[in-house]
């Protein structure tokens, strides 16, 4: 089974940036892979 997870978190303040980094690390540590589609 595959899931596609998309997220767009605000990164205006340092606190927002820290939350984004922690969430991204959580996803990567739990088996989610980073894959970017090529722009056309």
C-alpha distances in whole Angstrom, upper triangle without the diagonal:
4,7,10,13,17,20,23,26,29,31,35,36,36,34,31,31,30,28,26,26,25,22,21,22,20,16,17,18,15,13,12,14,17,17,19,20,23,26,28
4,7,10,13,16,20,22,26,28,31,33,33,31,28,28,28,25,23,23,23,19,18,19,18,14,15,16,14,11,10,11,13,13,16,16,20,22,24
4,6,10,13,17,19,23,24,28,30,29,28,25,25,25,22,20,20,20,17,15,17,16,12,14,15,13,11,9,10,12,12,14,15,19,21,23
4,6,10,13,16,20,22,25,27,27,26,23,22,23,20,18,19,19,15,14,16,15,12,13,16,14,12,9,10,10,10,12,12,16,18,20
4,7,10,13,16,18,22,23,24,22,19,19,19,17,14,15,16,12,11,14,13,9,11,14,13,12,8,10,10,10,12,13,17,18,21
4,7,10,13,16,19,21,22,21,17,17,18,16,13,15,15,12,11,14,14,11,13,16,15,15,11,12,10,11,11,12,16,16,19
4,6,10,12,15,17,18,17,14,13,15,12,10,12,13,10,9,13,13,11,13,16,16,16,13,13,12,13,13,15,18,18,21
4,7,9,12,15,16,15,11,12,14,12,9,12,14,11,11,15,15,14,16,19,19,19,16,16,14,15,14,16,18,18,21
4,6,9,11,13,12,8,9,11,9,6,10,11,9,10,14,14,14,16,19,19,20,17,18,16,17,17,19,21,21,24
4,6,8,10,10,6,8,11,9,8,11,13,12,13,16,17,17,19,21,22,23,21,21,19,20,19,21,23,22,25
4,6,7,8,5,5,8,8,7,10,12,12,13,15,17,17,19,21,22,24,21,21,19,21,20,22,23,23,26
4,7,8,6,7,10,11,11,13,15,16,16,19,20,21,23,25,26,27,25,25,22,24,23,25,26,25,28
4,5,5,6,9,10,11,13,14,16,17,19,20,21,23,24,26,28,26,26,24,26,25,28,29,28,32
4,5,5,6,9,10,11,12,14,15,16,18,20,21,22,24,26,25,25,23,25,25,28,29,29,32
4,5,5,6,9,10,11,12,14,15,17,19,20,21,23,25,23,24,23,26,25,28,30,30,34
4,5,5,6,9,10,11,12,14,15,17,18,20,21,23,21,22,20,23,22,25,27,27,30
4,5,5,6,9,10,11,12,14,15,17,18,20,22,20,20,18,21,20,23,25,25,29
4,5,5,6,9,10,11,12,14,15,16,18,20,19,20,18,21,22,25,27,28,31
4,6,5,6,9,10,11,12,14,15,17,19,17,19,18,21,21,24,27,27,31
4,6,5,6,9,10,11,12,14,16,17,15,16,14,17,17,20,23,23,27
4,5,5,6,9,10,11,12,14,16,14,15,13,17,17,21,23,24,28
4,5,5,6,9,10,10,12,15,14,15,15,18,20,23,26,27,30
4,5,5,6,9,10,11,13,11,13,13,16,18,21,24,25,28
4,5,5,6,9,10,11,9,10,9,13,14,18,20,22,26
4,5,5,6,8,10,10,11,11,14,16,20,23,25,28
4,6,5,6,9,9,11,12,16,18,21,25,26,30
4,6,5,7,5,8,9,13,15,18,21,23,27
4,5,6,5,6,8,11,14,18,21,23,26
4,6,7,9,11,15,18,21,24,27,30
4,6,9,12,15,18,21,25,27,30
4,6,10,12,16,19,22,25,28
4,7,9,13,15,19,21,25
4,6,10,13,16,19,22
4,7,10,13,16,19
4,7,10,13,16
4,6,9,12
4,6,9
4,6
4
